[in-house]
């Protein structure tokens, strides 16, 4: 298992939080996705043999948010 934290731009409410978390949790290999609205980040626990970082970034972007980088 690996843990990655991404900076996400555009999240401002509980709806945003749920959209980002749900988009990531729908990916095979993502075990946990936790948004911190105050910091504008999402922490992801995932299995790197099942899901790539690029797939996770794409999932967040398809939910309508911008990934500004890794922390």
C-alpha positions as CSV (number, residue, x, y, z in Angstrom):
1,X,0.0,0.0,0.0
2,X,1.1,3.6,-0.7
3,X,-0.2,6.9,0.5
4,X,-0.2,10.0,-1.7
5,X,-1.4,13.5,-0.9
6,X,-2.6,15.8,-3.8
7,X,-3.3,19.5,-3.8
8,X,-6.7,20.0,-5.3
9,X,-8.0,23.4,-6.5
10,X,-11.7,24.3,-6.6
11,X,-13.1,22.4,-3.6
12,X,-15.1,24.7,-1.3
13,X,-17.9,22.6,0.3
14,X,-19.1,19.2,1.5
15,X,-20.4,18.5,-2.0
16,X,-17.0,19.1,-3.4
17,X,-15.5,16.9,-0.8
18,X,-17.9,14.0,-1.6
19,X,-17.4,14.4,-5.3
20,X,-13.6,14.1,-5.1
21,X,-13.7,11.2,-2.5
22,X,-16.3,9.3,-4.5
23,X,-14.5,9.7,-7.8
24,X,-11.3,8.2,-6.2
25,X,-13.0,5.5,-4.3
26,X,-14.6,4.3,-7.5
27,X,-11.2,3.3,-8.8
28,X,-10.0,-0.2,-8.2
29,X,-7.1,-0.2,-5.8
30,X,-8.1,3.0,-3.9
31,X,-8.8,2.0,-0.3
32,X,-9.3,5.4,1.3
33,X,-9.7,9.0,0.0
34,X,-9.9,11.7,2.6
35,X,-10.4,15.4,1.6
36,X,-9.2,18.2,3.9
37,X,-11.2,21.3,2.7
38,X,-9.2,23.7,4.8
39,X,-5.9,22.7,3.3
40,X,-7.4,21.9,-0.2
41,X,-5.9,18.4,-0.2
42,X,-6.9,14.8,-0.6
43,X,-5.0,12.0,1.0
44,X,-5.2,8.7,-0.8
45,X,-4.3,5.2,0.4
46,X,-4.0,3.0,-2.6
47,X,-2.4,-0.2,-4.1
48,X,0.1,1.0,-6.6
49,X,-0.1,-2.4,-8.4
50,X,-3.8,-1.7,-9.2
51,X,-4.1,2.0,-9.8
52,X,-1.7,4.7,-11.1
53,X,-1.1,8.2,-10.0
54,X,-2.2,9.5,-13.4
55,X,-5.5,7.6,-13.2
56,X,-6.2,9.1,-9.8
57,X,-5.4,12.6,-11.1
58,X,-7.6,12.0,-14.1
59,X,-10.4,10.9,-11.8
60,X,-10.3,14.1,-9.8
61,X,-10.2,16.2,-12.9
62,X,-13.2,14.4,-14.4
63,X,-15.1,15.2,-11.2
64,X,-14.5,18.9,-12.1
65,X,-11.5,19.8,-10.0
66,X,-7.9,20.7,-10.8
67,X,-4.9,18.8,-9.4
68,X,-2.3,21.4,-8.6
69,X,0.4,19.0,-7.6
70,X,1.7,16.4,-5.1
71,X,2.6,17.1,-1.5
